[in-house]
Structures are given as C-alpha cells and as structure tokens.
Amino acid sequence: MLPIRDGVGPSQVSLPAGRWTCMLDFLVERFPSIAATEWIARMAGGDVVDGAGRRVAPEQPYLPYSKLYYYRTVPYEIPNAAQACVLFEDELLVVADKPHFLPVTPAGEYLQETLLVRLRRKLGLHALTPLHRIDRETAGVVLFAKQPATCAGYHTLFADRQVAKTYQAIAPSNALLQFPLTRTSTLVTSDHFMQMREAPDDAAKGREPNARTEIELMETRGTQGRYRLRPLTGKRHQLRVHMAALGLPILGDRIYPSLLPRGGDEVGNPLRLLAESIAFRDPVTGEERSFASRQQLHFPPTSLD
C-alpha cells in the first residue's frame, strides 16, 4: 500500500494499449490541463510512482496494462474557514459533524481543505476512509472507518439500505400539500452533469422507481417550512430533486430547480439541508449505533414576511 502524504493518498491511472513511447507523453495527453513541465517537476519530486512505489522518470518507456500513481496538488487552494467537530471516536469509527461548504473528499480544486484530509492530519489516522458522502453544500453527520479491513462490512450496510438516515431542510411551505408524504420517482442524469432529474412517466414506464423519500412537515414560519426527510434510497441529489419537484426547492440551492452561475459561497445563505442523524447495527460489533448532528438550520428573516 502506497503511503499517505500530508493527509492525501495517491490517485491512480491505468495505462491502456497505445502509441505512447514514454510515460511523460502519456500523462500529457491523458491530462491536457497539466503542462509537461509540471509533470516533470512532480516526477523529480517523487510524486509519480509505479505500483511498487518506485519513482517514474519522464523518459521511462511506456508500459501498457500497468498503473501509475501520482500525488495531486492544488497550487492555489483557497483557505476554508468552515470547521468540523468530531462527535464520536472509538477503535472502529470516527463520526464528524461537517459544516456547510466543506467537501468530504478531495476533488477538483479541493484537496487540503477537505474534511477527510483535515481529519487524517488532525487525528494522525492515515488510513481513515469515508463510508459515505454528503454534498459539499450540505452540513451534518459523516462516518469514517479507521481500519481498512472493516470498510467492506460498513459499505454493505449502505448498499443494502440498512442505514437509517434523517435530514432536515428548510423550504417554502405549501398548504395544498398534505404531509407526511412519500415522493417516488426514477432519477436519471440531466443534460448538465451537475444536475439529476426525474424521468417523465413515459420514460420511466416499465422500470422500477429508483428513488423514494419520506417527507414530513415539522413546522411552518410564515412562508417557509422545516421538513424532515428520510431517504429510503441513495441516489445522487435525491433530496434536492424531490423537494424541487414538489415545488419546494430547498433554500440556498444553486442547482435545483435551476442551475445558477457558479460563484463564491454565500456564507449567509447556505443550502438549508442538514444530515441530521444516522443509525445502524454495527457489522463488526453487532451493537446498535446512532449519531446526531449538533447543528441547527435557521429560517431566513424574510420567512416571516
């Protein structure tokens, strides 16, 4: 197993059959946004290695059907003031309470400023592994495994829908809707990669719906309501799509129902979605586990208008 460096594990890329004569040629073509000079610098620093952890040189002959491993860098990563707290830790798990706008894992322009890397560095746990994901914009409970050997058992719980999850959301109220209700639909990828959408009835005909959410209205304040959401399935953006489809888009949502231009995070107007609690029977110990966020969603002042 290749080492973790500064909280970050190596990424990998498979080497297919091709015409490349050396490793540098392949990497430049495979990652066109990264200049050859940067790859050469990474290789000189030992940041590109083979499966045995040996340094790879730019002129090294291309070897198809093998793998390369490289350590990502984000040269000008923007500092993130959002701070998470650890709700629980034992020999198996770390449970964190993630704030809005903090990514769970490295991706794109986020590397050091992610929950996973921060926890690895803070706790000195290089093998720490996330057991599930919540969106960067969503706050709340996230589980991590401390021992790689136990990950499969926990992942099976999520795959088999044996984990009870509840969320809170703040969205418009609608007196014409009767709660509690269950939204059931088929979610498919939209034309824009950022969005999912509900398939029309004719497109979904003959298919078993793949997304179900139980929705309960907890309270109303003026034009807004506080909702408890229980996802019975785990499709991408499921809660956000279902609420928007009901005409109740979650406050602060910049993706649904309409994709807004990308801009800076509005700290005063986060997505009002909170992963409130999670409960399951531990596959290692057999005990019942439950964890709850200490955060609270707040109504905007205008909700009383």
Beta strands, then each sheet from edge to edge (+ up, - down):
strand 1: 11-14
strand 2: 48-49
strand 3: 67-70
strand 4: 85-89
strand 5: 93-98
strand 6: 129-130
strand 7: 139-145
strand 8: 164-172
strand 9: 181-185
strand 10: 187-189
strand 11: 196-198
strand 12: 211-221
strand 13: 224-231
strand 14: 273-281
strand 15: 288-292
sheet 1: 1+ 3- 2+
sheet 2: 4+ 5- 7+ 6-
sheet 3: 4+ 5- 7+ 14+ 8- 13+ 12- 9+
sheet 4: 4+ 5- 7+ 14+ 15-
sheet 5: 10+ 11-
end
